[in-house]
Amino acid sequence: MRFVKAAILILILVGGCQCDDESTDPCTQFPEFCQLVNPVQVFVDVTSTTPQTGLIARPVGSPPAARLSTASGVAPDCYVTFEIAQGGGQLTSVSTIGGVTGQSAFSFTDANGIARVGAWQLGPSAGLNQVRVSYVSCTSPLVPSIVIRTGTFDAMGVDPVPASLIKVEGDQQTGTAGEIVAVAPKVLVSGQQNVPLLNVQVTFRVLTGGGSVNGAPIHVAMTDATGHAIAPSWMLGPLVGTGPTAGINELEAAVTNLAPVVFTATSVAGAPLQVSALTAPAGAAGALSEPEPYVTVTDGNGNPVPNTTVAFQVVAGGGSVNPMTSQTDAMGRARTAWTFGPQAGVLNRLTATVLDSNQQPDANVQGNPVTFEHTPAATGSIRVYVDIYGVPQANVAVSLTGPETRNGATDSAGVITFANLMPGVYTVTIVPPPGTFFNSTSQQVTVTAGATPGVVFEGFGDGWLDVDPATAPVSVHSPR
């Protein structure tokens, strides 16, 4: 009998007393020995997240962990067994003693007195899952241990059915047309109770604006362990435009049985890459070019680039420009007023140069600079005279159409002279004053270099209607 009691005492000293399990607890069967060796209370406190929510048949985010301590705060050396109490599923041990995966898991406490489960996979059905500490055996201090357990580890298992789809980032961006946006569109797919879902298929599809996702109009991505899916390499379409929807790109993200979400991005023009002339100047020596020199600046996709500086400079033939620098407008256009040099037959040349941010010629722009050239021809003039029965008529509107278009009105002598006209055939037209009559209100005249042909318009008014034309005075006036 003495040997049996000695063996039991060794068991108590080595294994400890589990005073909450009367069927196997030596202290219950032999209380006199527990009293002799002064048992130590060991407290078990839950340190992992509880309760928590997870997907059925999948590991939870926070596996069970417990801290063991004595009343004096000492972290004892213990061997701890965790077991599934409800819901099914599996536990994975951090220790290989007693197996690795099953209904129970095993762990020794670390230096901080913490024992933990490697992984907890929930059961196959939605509902409450529960794990508890089922056994504790402490070897230090070397006295029997009375274990006081507190709390359980609870987790609610939910079905992995997508319940929500939301945008996380990458919406309402502005980017360069034809280039990839700075922030890749990201969505979050969650199940019941906002649990992130893994391996859910998300379809990203370009709706408007052109462009692509990962090089194609449609891209399928799978959610990661955090429930996120990303649309890689969203390249915006090539257009910017000026209409209410121009430059708007839309990308849809869709999950089966859920309402899709749409990301938007606005395309803006890229860096200037091309400059070209819009007009061909024409005009007489010393006169303004008509039309004015225009250039257009575009990006790599042919979109107009606004707010770009263009410098204009006369490089041959004399003359001048105003202004010398101009900013491109919303259509990518810049212009200046060019006055030709004073000599006919002399080549006039003007350059238009796109400048970079340092106000230097931009070497990246194709066609830079643009050159305008024009050789003004020798010019002539037209003198127009208007009278009514020899009386000069002032303020008569006169228009000139042909190689050039001019407008004006006669002076007090009934005369208007159109100078510096390009040679060619012109049509001269007058607007008769009220109550006056002219046999012709339009005449053609040919202008040659150095010549000034005259055009005469003679008429009569109401006061002369009762005069016999045979006895009416004959006009002796001529253009002057």
Buried (B, 14 or more C-beta within 10 A) or exposed (E): EEEEEEEBBEBBBEBBBBBEEEEEBBBBEBEEBBEEBEBBEBBBBBBBBBEBBBBBBBBBBBBBBBBBBBEEEBBBBBBBBBBBBBBBBBBBBBBEEEBBEBBBBBBBBEEEBBBBBBBBBBBEEBEBBBBBBBBBBBBBBBBBBBBBBEEBBBBBBBBBEBBBBEBBBBBEBEBBBBBBBEBBBBBBBBBBEEBBBBEBBBBBBBBBBBBBBBEEEEBEBEBBEEBBBBBEBBBBBBBBBEEEEEBBBBBBBBBEEBEBBBBBBBBBBBEBBBBBBBBEBBBBBBBBBBBBBBBBBBBBBBBBBBEBBBBBBBEBBBBBBEEEBBEBBEBBBBBBEBBBBEBBEBEBBBBBBBBBEEEEBBEEBEBBBBEBEBBBBBBBBBBBBBBBBEEBBBEBBBBBBBBBEBEBEBEEBBBBBBBBBBBEEBEBBBEBBEEBEBEEEEBEBEBEEEEBBBBBBBBBBEEBEEEEEEEEEEEEBEBE
